[in-house]
Amino acid sequence: MQAITDGRVPNGGWEAPAPQGRRRPVWLIVLALCAAPIAIPLAVGGVALAGGLLLCFLTLIAGAGVAGVLSVGAGAMAWVVGFAGFFVHGLGWGLRYLSGAAAAFLFGFLMLALFAGGVFLCCRGVSWLLRRRGSEP
C-alpha cells in the first residue's frame, strides 16, 4: 500500500499473473530419457568406487594391526634369542639379534600406532555420520 502512496506503482495496481497449468515441458522428459543410460551407470559406479575405497582403507588398517602384532612378537623372539646368544655365541652375535629386535619393536609399535589412529578415525567417522542422521543420543 505504501508503494502506491509513494508513487512507485502506477494507478491501476498490480495485475495478478495468469494461472499456468502444471505441465512439464516435453523436452525435459526427452532429456531425462536420453540421460538415463549414462546417469544410472555413473551413479552405480560412483557408489561402487566409494565402497571399494572404504574397503581398501579398512583393509589397510587391519593390515597395520596384524603387522604390528607380528612384528612385536618377532621382536620379542629376537630379543630372547639375542640375550641367550650373549652367553652361547658371544657379544657380536647377541648384539646383532638385539639390534634386529629393537628395529622389529620400533616397526611394530609404529604399525600399532597407525592401527589405533585408523580405528580412532573410523569411530569418529561413524559418530559423525550418526550425528548427521540424528540417530546418536
Salt bridges, closest charged atoms under 4 A:
ASP6 OD2 - ARG8 NH2 3.73
